[in-house]
Amino acid sequence: MELQRPAKQARERNKEARRQWVAERCAASKKNAGVGKAWIIFQDESGISERPPVRRTWAPKGETPVLIHAFNWKKLSICAALGYRWDGQRCRCGFKLGRAATTTRA
């Protein structure tokens, strides 16, 4: 036995639904982009924390390690997009950093 980290996989993952989406919807989007000479854009947003990501550390046997750091960490929001031209000749990447979550207005 040895200490190991488990593999992660989304609980909601549906391989059949993903395969069907790629075969039908994604292929159709690519064809329509070629006809209209449009770019295909993939966009995502994620939030991160400046809190230290320590899960375990070394300490003398029998002594619990104590980590000392400020508990006033900040949060950051990162939004990024990848764009691909209809003919596959060009691609672009753009991103934005912010202190608060990106919100949409209805």
Secondary structure by P-SEA (a helix, b strand, c coil): ccbbbbbbbbccccaaaaaaaaacaaaaaaaaaaaabbbbbbbbbbbbbcccccccccccccbbbbbbcccbbbbbbbbbbbbbcccccbbbbbbccccccccccc
